[in-house]
């Protein structure tokens, strides 16, 4: 009977161990890797395209049709409706059936020929700023190109100016620009690294909480756990970024050595932070919730989606104390810029100091709890001895 009970207990312990191992494996590798593939396939267009557009062409001339055709042939826009009612633009935008609208007035071609400067009105849905930015930039390019081409033809036709001279007259000054590091306006390269890190960091602190045992006897064991799981966390991050680079065309132009060191320091910091929270809060469920809540706002306060420099001073100072700021931004720079390790040295130093301070704080908490426990046990033993003496007397 005793052997059966012992076997049952051993089997139950093994099942419990396998469940915990599976959960850790899911948080460490399966969720980050699956998220990497999910985001990659979700944003495989690499930039915003097929923005639903409504055209109100009241003129119907060859000039207005030329504008419409330019918009229709551009991959950014998808004309979903042609209308004659101005109100249809607002209605379709409010119904989320369109994000861009254009009104070409009825006297457009006439005013154009008479040199009265007709106006084309373009509407953008301000509730979708990413679409608005992409649409506005491309619409401006289209309209400026058409305007320049028309003026060039007018100069050549009415004034008999040669094509080379007409273009100089129409555009007496040239303003050119180059979009460095992301010339194709690739949203994948810009967003995905930070989005993946925001997900992974939650898993790392939760794993850190899970790895601390209440009856841990030696701080050396605690230290070794943080190192081992920190290295595994770094492997997980490297795998997710490699998937983006290998399968979805996300560039990595910076130093590989610097990226690996930065990743290891960040992973160690997040694992150790989770372990510190568990040392302070003995209840595992509460410690997990607190640790996750503390790192969740990082991607917002960290300035990845909204620039840190545009935030109030207080939030800029808070942001400088968040590990995410010193990893996600440098990682994006490493992906998009051909920089060496000297450019990220400041962030590496900050993360190294963060790891050391977390370990120091953990040691203080660990040994303080040990001392308090020893003192409490001695006090309890003394009280018990006094009670025993009184009982004997």
ABEGO torsion letter per residue (X at the ends): XAAAAAAAAAAAAAAAAAAAAAAAAAAAAAAAAAAAAAAAAAAAAGBBBGBBBBBBBAAGBAAAAAAAAAAAABAABBBABBBABAAAAAAAAAAGABABBBBBBAAAAAAAAAGAGBBBBBBBBAABAAAAAAAAAAAAAAAAAAAAAAAAAAAAAAAGBBAAAAAAAABABBBBBBBBGBAAGBAAAAAAAAAAAAAAAAAAAAAAAAABBAABABAAAAAAAAAAAAAAAAAAAAAAAAAAAAAAGBBBABBAAAAAAAAAAAAAAAAAAAAAAAAABABAAAAAAAAAAAAAAAAAAAGAABBAAABBAAAAAAAAABAAAAAAAAAAAAAABBBBAAAAAAAAAAAAAAAAAAAAAAAAAAAAAAAAAAAAAAAAAAAAAAAAAAAAX
